[in-house]
Amino acid sequence: MKLRRLLKLIGIAAIMALIAGCTTASQQVMNDTGGSTSEDSIRPFIFDPETVPYDETLAALVPQEIRDRGTLIIGSDTSYAPAEFLGGPDGQTPMGFDVDFAHSLGSMLGLDISYETAGLATILPALGTKYDLGISAFAITQERLGAVNMVRYFTAGSIWAVQKDNPNDFDPQNLCGSTLGVQTGSVQETYILTQNDECVVAGNSAIDIVSLKNQTEVTTRLVAGGVDAIASGAATITYALLQTGGQLELIGELFNPAEVGIAVAKDNVELAELVASAMNKLIEDGFYGEVLQSWDLEILAVDEAVVNPAPTR
C-alpha cells in the first residue's frame, strides 16, 4: 500500500529543527519566507472526535463502575509522536492519533476521557486499578498477551522513504547495490544487514549501509542526496515527512509488520470486547479512516479490530 499524497514544500531548514523533536504540536516549521507554519496547518486536516455520534447500544455495555464515573481513564506514555504526545498552547495537552481514537470512543460511548501520562512500563500493571485502558502504541507480543487483553487496532511496521520522484530509481524489492541510510541499533538496521548477507551470498553487489546515530541525521542525509533511501518505523517516518514537506516520499509497502493493541485488564474480557466492537463501529462508519487520514497514516489501517490476535513478532 503506497502513500499517494505528496506533501507541501516547506524548505530544508525545517529538518534539523523538527524531525528529532516531534513531541509537541506547538513546534514550528520554518518556511521559505523565513516565517513559520504551525503543525496543524501542515496536516491534511484536523479530525474532530465530537463528530462521532453516540451509540446507545454500545454505551449500554459500558461496565457500571465506568458508567457511574462517567469517565474512561486511559494510561499513556505521551512521548511517542505521532501516536501520543503533549502539545497545544500550553504544551501539556495530549495529542496524536491515539488520542483522537480515545476521544472518538468517548463520544461513541457517552464518556469523558481522562488521558493520563505515565511511564510505558507502569501502564499494564495498573490496568483495572488505576487505568481502564492502556493506549500507547503497545505492540502485541506473547508476553503481553499473558498479562493483559489486547485489542488490535492498527498495524505498525517499517517502510522506505526516498527523495521526491525517486531520482535514484531505488527498488525496495532489490536492495543489492543500493546506498541505504538507517538508525544505528534499530530493527531496520538488523533487517538491512540480513538482506546484505543474502546479496553477498547470491554474488550480487553489497549494500552500502550508512548507519547514523539518530533519525534526524538519517533523514537529513536523504534530503541532501547522500543515500538512495532510508528505512524507519512507518508512523515515525511519515510524521517526519509531513513536517519536511514534499522533498521526500514513501515507497513500497510495510515490512516487518507488528500488530498494535489497546490494553485491557486480563480479568475484564467484556471491556476488551466492547472496545473492539466500538473500534469496529468506527471502522464501519469511516471515522477510523478519517483519524488516520488526518495524520497521513492510512498505511497503518486494519480492516477489523480483534481481541487477542496471534502476535506477529
Order of alpha helices (4+ residues) and beta strands (2+ residues): alpha-beta-beta-alpha-alpha-alpha-beta-beta-beta-beta-alpha-beta-alpha-beta-alpha-beta-beta-alpha-beta-alpha-beta-alpha-beta-alpha-alpha-beta
